[in-house]
Each structure stands twice: as C-alpha cells, then as structure tokens.
Amino acid sequence: MSDAADVSKSIQQLRDELKSIPIGVQSTESAFERLRRWKERAVHQVRILISEDEANRFQQKRPMSFSMGDPGGNFVRESILYDAHLESLQHELKNNPDFIMNKKAERKAAPPRNWIASIERILSRFHTVARQMRARHEQRPTLEVQDEYDVQDMLHALLKVDFEDIRTEEWTPSYAGGCSRMDFLLKEEQAVIEVKKTRPTLREKDIGGQLLVDVQRYQGHPDCKSLICFIYDPEGLIGNPRGLINDLQKQSTSKIRVVVIINPM
C-alpha cells in the first residue's frame, strides 16, 4: 500500500468514528461533547498525517449558521461539514497524491520547533502583559491578577498563541497518599506547567517545598518529560530568586527536566 493510501485509510477511520457518534433527543449535549473531542483528535491526526496547514484549515471549519430550536439538526449539519472536508482530502490523495504527500515531506524536513523558547518568552513577559491589561480604554472591566486562578486564566490565553493541545483537567500520579490536578499539560510537547503566585503567606520556602513535591510527583507521569515551574512574584517577595531557581533546577533527572521561571525578577 502506498503512503498516500495509508493516509487515506487513516482518514477513513476518522470518518467512521464521526459517523458512529449517536444523536438523540435526550443525548444532544453529550453528542456535541463527543463531537468536540472527536474534532480535537481529528485535527491532531491531520497534522501528523499531512501538515500543519491542512490541520489549521480543518480546525477553522465551522457551520455558517445554527438553529436555536434544532440542536439535532445543528449536530447533523456540523458532522456533515467535517465529513465533507475529510472526504475532499481523500479525493486529493487519490487524484493528486504527490501534492498532498509533498506537504507531509516538507513538514518532516522542517526544523523542530523550539517550543521551550516559546514558553520562556511568554512567561518572561507575563508581568508586562498583566500590567498592560490594567490600562483599558475608558476604564473598561479587565482581568486583575490577584491570585493563582487569575494567573492561570491569563496564562492559558497566552499559551493559545503558540500551542493548540493544552489540557487542564489531567490528574497527577498519586504521591505520598494523594493526587491533584496539574495546571497545564502540553500533550504533544510532553510538558507540564505548574503555576505559583507569591503572597505574604506563601513565600520562597513554601513555594520551593511545594514544587519539590511536584517534581517527585511528575517523575511517574508518562506525558511529563519537562516540568516548567512558573512563579509569578509581582511584589518581589522572593528574596533570592536565583538561588530558588538553581535549587529547583538541580532536581532534573534523566526522567524529567525541571525549568524554573520567576517573573518579574
């Protein structure tokens, strides 16, 4: 079987999965959730099978209109739209395989993306962005970064600029009798971002202790090869930021790389 035929077969599997999602009067909301998750997988597969450009085209596919009183019909129309796009890819693979497969070859030949540099750039400019968000036109409401949840919300938006598969509901492996949810998992990069914000009752020693536990916890996570610890310290409560960075980054092992960024510093 040719490479183009292999890709077409994989796309057909995605189409079959799409058609297997049931839709009924009592399950419309569940069906839309399954459709959303299917599309996330499908975009990821198209990116792997063909190219980033094709994945972005598929990602941007949206129905032109929705009917408020017809959720079942909305689901059917959205499914048909996605299936038609995948069918058109199969048509191109059959009739013009060189064009499609050249895109795949170009993607393989491209240099690997320096994703860690992207994260470092975002985190190193976080305080600048947070300050800029306060200066809204006509004193309109904005996001005031007051606690860790605010930091997570703003960081999630910033990460969307360079990353697509950002997961926030993943559980960490059990450690010392307990487990918790990680802040951000970048699935493709096999990286976890943990967020801390200093406050008068959470300073250098406490944050360091918490992150040391995180390092041990993530040693057993199959999707975590890099742990990025982001400490937002707008009031400058950390007395020796360089020392904290060095102490934590020394915890890197063959299983996990630890990167620590304190901002501002």
C-alpha positions as CSV (number, residue, x, y, z in Angstrom):
1,M,0.0,0.0,0.0
2,S,1.4,3.4,-0.9
3,D,1.9,6.2,1.6
4,A,-1.0,8.2,0.2
5,A,-3.2,5.1,0.5
6,D,-2.2,4.7,4.2
7,V,-3.1,8.3,4.9
8,S,-6.4,7.9,3.1
9,K,-7.1,4.8,5.2
10,S,-6.4,6.7,8.4
11,I,-8.7,9.5,7.3
12,Q,-11.4,6.9,6.6
13,Q,-11.1,5.7,10.2
14,L,-11.7,9.2,11.4
15,R,-14.8,9.4,9.2
16,D,-16.1,6.1,10.5
17,E,-15.6,7.3,14.1
18,L,-17.5,10.5,13.3
19,K,-20.5,8.6,11.9
20,S,-20.6,6.4,15.0
21,I,-21.4,9.3,17.3
22,P,-25.1,8.8,18.2
23,I,-27.6,11.7,18.3
24,G,-30.9,11.6,20.0
25,V,-33.4,13.8,21.8
26,Q,-32.0,13.0,25.2
27,S,-28.3,13.0,24.2
28,T,-27.8,16.1,22.2
29,E,-25.4,17.8,24.7
30,S,-23.4,14.5,25.1
31,A,-23.2,14.1,21.4
32,F,-21.8,17.6,20.9
33,E,-19.2,17.0,23.6
34,R,-18.2,13.8,21.8
35,L,-18.1,15.7,18.5
36,R,-15.8,18.3,20.1
37,R,-13.4,15.7,21.4
38,W,-13.5,13.9,18.0
39,K,-12.6,17.0,16.2
40,E,-9.6,17.6,18.6
41,R,-8.3,14.1,17.7
42,A,-9.0,14.6,14.0
43,V,-7.1,17.9,13.9
44,H,-4.2,16.3,15.6
45,Q,-4.3,13.3,13.2
46,V,-4.4,15.5,10.1
47,R,-1.4,17.5,11.5
48,I,0.5,14.2,11.8
49,L,-0.7,12.6,8.6
50,I,-0.4,15.6,6.3
51,S,0.7,19.1,7.5
52,E,0.2,21.9,9.9
53,D,-1.6,24.0,7.2
54,E,-4.1,21.2,6.5
55,A,-4.8,20.8,10.2
56,N,-5.4,24.5,10.6
57,R,-7.8,24.5,7.7
58,F,-9.7,21.7,9.3
59,Q,-9.6,23.4,12.7
60,Q,-11.2,26.5,11.2
61,K,-14.1,24.7,9.7
62,R,-17.3,26.0,11.3
63,P,-21.0,25.8,10.3
64,M,-22.3,29.0,8.8
65,S,-25.3,29.1,11.0
66,F,-27.1,27.4,13.9
67,S,-30.8,27.0,14.6
68,M,-31.7,27.7,18.2
69,G,-34.6,25.3,18.2
70,D,-33.0,22.4,16.3
71,P,-29.9,21.1,18.2
72,G,-30.2,17.7,16.5
73,G,-30.2,19.4,13.1
74,N,-27.2,21.5,14.1
75,F,-25.3,18.4,15.1
76,V,-26.1,16.7,11.8
77,R,-25.1,19.8,9.8
78,E,-21.8,20.2,11.7
79,S,-21.0,16.5,11.2
80,I,-21.7,16.7,7.5
81,L,-19.3,19.7,7.2
82,Y,-16.4,17.8,8.9
83,D,-17.1,14.6,6.9
84,A,-17.1,16.5,3.6
85,H,-13.8,18.1,4.4
86,L,-12.2,14.8,5.1
87,E,-13.8,13.3,2.0
88,S,-12.2,16.1,0.0
89,L,-8.8,15.2,1.4
90,Q,-9.3,11.6,0.4
91,H,-10.2,12.8,-3.1
92,E,-7.0,14.8,-3.3
93,L,-5.0,11.8,-2.0
94,K,-6.4,9.6,-4.7
95,N,-6.2,12.1,-7.7
96,N,-3.3,14.2,-6.7
97,P,-1.2,12.2,-4.1
98,D,2.1,14.0,-4.9
99,F,0.7,17.4,-3.9
100,I,-0.6,16.2,-0.6
101,M,2.3,14.0,0.2
102,N,4.8,16.7,-0.6
103,K,3.2,18.7,2.2
104,K,4.0,15.8,4.5
105,A,7.6,15.6,3.3
106,E,8.0,19.4,3.8
107,R,6.8,19.1,7.3
108,K,9.2,16.3,8.1
109,A,12.1,18.3,6.6
110,A,11.3,21.4,8.6
111,P,13.5,22.0,11.7
112,P,11.9,21.0,15.0
113,R,10.0,23.9,16.7
114,N,11.8,25.3,19.8
115,W,8.7,25.1,22.0
116,I,10.6,25.6,25.2
117,A,11.8,29.0,23.9
118,S,8.1,29.9,23.2
119,I,7.1,29.1,26.7
120,E,10.1,31.0,28.2
121,R,9.2,34.1,26.1
122,I,5.6,34.0,27.2
123,L,6.5,33.6,30.9
124,S,9.2,36.2,30.9
125,R,6.8,38.8,29.6
126,F,3.8,37.8,31.7
127,H,4.1,40.7,34.2
128,T,4.3,43.2,31.3
129,V,1.1,41.7,29.8
130,A,-0.6,41.8,33.2
131,R,0.3,45.5,33.7
132,Q,-0.9,46.3,30.1
133,M,-4.3,44.7,30.8
134,R,-5.0,47.2,33.5
135,A,-4.8,50.1,31.0
136,R,-8.1,49.6,29.2
137,H,-9.9,52.2,27.2
138,E,-12.5,54.2,29.1
139,Q,-11.7,52.2,32.3
140,R,-13.5,49.2,31.0
141,P,-13.5,46.0,33.1
142,T,-10.4,43.9,32.9
143,L,-8.6,40.9,34.5
144,E,-6.9,41.9,37.6
145,V,-4.2,39.3,38.5
146,Q,-4.8,38.9,42.2
147,D,-4.4,35.1,42.8
148,E,-3.2,31.9,41.2
149,Y,-6.5,31.4,39.4
150,D,-6.1,34.8,37.7
151,V,-2.5,33.8,36.7
152,Q,-3.8,30.5,35.2
153,D,-6.6,32.2,33.3
154,M,-4.3,34.8,31.7
155,L,-1.5,32.3,31.0
156,H,-4.0,29.9,29.4
157,A,-4.9,32.6,26.9
158,L,-1.3,33.5,26.2
159,L,-0.3,29.8,25.6
160,K,-3.0,29.6,22.9
161,V,-0.9,31.8,20.7
162,D,1.7,29.1,20.2
163,F,0.1,25.9,21.4
164,E,-3.1,24.0,20.5
165,D,-3.3,20.9,22.7
166,I,-3.4,22.5,26.2
167,R,-5.0,20.3,28.8
168,T,-6.1,21.5,32.2
169,E,-8.1,18.6,33.7
170,E,-5.4,16.0,33.9
171,W,-4.7,14.3,37.2
172,T,-1.2,13.8,38.5
173,P,0.0,10.4,39.7
174,S,-0.6,9.6,43.3
175,Y,2.3,10.7,45.6
176,A,2.5,10.5,49.4
177,G,-1.1,9.2,49.5
178,G,-2.6,12.0,47.4
179,C,-3.0,13.3,43.9
180,S,-4.0,16.6,42.3
181,R,-4.8,18.2,39.0
182,M,-2.0,19.7,37.1
183,D,-2.3,23.3,35.9
184,F,-1.4,22.8,32.2
185,L,-0.3,19.7,30.3
186,L,1.1,20.3,26.8
187,K,0.4,16.8,25.4
188,E,2.5,17.0,22.2
189,E,5.5,18.5,23.9
190,Q,5.2,16.2,26.9
191,A,5.5,19.2,29.2
192,V,3.6,20.3,32.4
193,I,3.4,23.9,33.6
194,E,2.9,24.5,37.3
195,V,1.9,28.0,38.4
196,K,2.6,29.6,41.7
197,K,1.9,33.2,42.8
198,T,3.6,34.6,45.8
199,R,1.7,36.3,48.6
200,P,2.6,37.3,52.2
201,T,1.6,33.8,53.4
202,L,3.3,32.0,50.5
203,R,6.9,32.9,50.1
204,E,10.1,31.4,49.0
205,K,10.4,28.5,51.4
206,D,6.8,27.3,51.0
207,I,6.8,27.6,47.2
208,G,10.1,25.7,47.0
209,G,8.7,22.9,49.1
210,Q,5.6,22.6,47.0
211,L,7.5,22.5,43.8
212,L,9.9,19.9,45.2
213,V,6.8,17.7,45.8
214,D,5.6,18.4,42.3
215,V,9.0,17.3,40.8
216,Q,8.7,13.9,42.6
217,R,5.1,13.5,41.7
218,Y,5.7,14.1,38.0
219,Q,8.6,11.6,37.8
220,G,5.9,8.9,37.3
221,H,3.8,10.7,34.7
222,P,4.1,9.2,31.2
223,D,3.4,12.5,29.5
224,C,5.8,14.7,31.5
225,K,9.3,14.9,30.3
226,S,9.7,18.5,31.2
227,L,8.3,20.4,34.2
228,I,8.1,24.1,33.8
229,C,7.6,25.9,37.1
230,F,6.3,29.4,36.7
231,I,6.4,31.6,39.8
232,Y,4.7,35.0,39.5
233,D,6.2,37.4,42.0
234,P,4.7,40.9,41.3
235,E,5.5,42.2,44.8
236,G,9.1,40.9,44.8
237,L,8.5,38.7,47.9
238,I,11.2,36.2,46.9
239,G,14.5,37.4,48.4
240,N,16.9,35.2,46.5
241,P,15.2,34.2,43.2
242,R,18.4,33.0,41.6
243,G,19.0,30.6,44.5
244,L,15.5,29.2,44.3
245,I,15.9,28.7,40.5
246,N,19.2,26.9,41.0
247,D,17.9,24.7,43.8
248,L,14.9,23.5,41.9
249,Q,16.6,23.0,38.5
250,K,19.1,20.8,40.2
251,Q,16.3,18.3,40.7
252,S,16.4,17.5,36.9
253,T,17.0,13.8,36.2
254,S,17.1,11.5,33.2
255,K,13.3,11.1,33.5
256,I,12.4,14.8,33.9
257,R,13.8,18.2,33.1
258,V,13.0,21.0,35.5
259,V,12.8,24.6,34.2
260,V,12.0,27.4,36.6
261,I,11.0,30.9,35.6
262,I,10.3,33.7,38.1
263,N,8.7,36.9,36.8
264,P,9.3,39.7,37.4
265,M,12.8,39.2,38.6
